[in-house]
Amino acid sequence: RGRQLSRRGILPEDLLVVDRSRPPVAGCIVVFRQEGEFTCRELVRDGDRYLLSDGEGNELPLSEETEIFGTVSGVVRKL
């Protein structure tokens, strides 16, 4: 899963800064919980619906079970 967002500057060992007060909009990276697991993906709009994309063609539709936790506002990386 880690390499999926590398094109957006997020690498496997990075720490994410998540802003829970900033509303998610298409094009932003969000942290979400689905089936008890947290992960992050890009929020994309496809017509009148929203999808969660990993940047490699794998997309998840938003469902009632999907809880968007917050919007990624920064990345912390070890040197």
Buried (B, 14 or more C-beta within 10 A) or exposed (E): EEEBBEEEEBEEEBEBEBBEEEEBEEEBBBBBEBEEEEBBBBBBEEEEEBBBBBBEEEBBEBEEEBEBBBBBBEBEEEE
